[in-house]
Amino acid sequence: MTKLSEKNEIASYSDLRLVTLQLQKDFMMFAEDIEVEDIQTFEDLEKIIFSEIIELLQRNKSKLTQIIYRIDIPEKAISEALHPENEESFERAISRLMVERTKLKIEIRKSMSENH
């Protein structure tokens, strides 16, 4: 493995860890504990979030709504996830959006700290 690919792999794992911890923190604000021990990829993280979303839809929809707003998913993206012609299920779309939005926030924080 080259030094560059090692560096990218480490950065990628670091980003995964930061995104995972941030999502865990966001869910914990609403007393929802997500199990994040065995996460190796962003796909693993999406699967965990997907399971949590399904559970929250059955148990407490208002709490799910609060978490969605806490993570700050744009209203347009939520509407698209709810649209009947969307190929993804609502749960899949929201779990993907939660991970993507949190990734974006982490990238912004990193770039801001590098510029200071």
ABEGO torsion letter per residue (X at the ends): XBAAAAAAAAAAAAAAAAAAAAAAAAAAAAGBBBBAAABABAAAAAAAAAAAAAAAAAABAAAAAAAAAAAGBBAAAAAAAABAABABBAAAAAAAAAAAAAAAAAAAAAAAAAAX
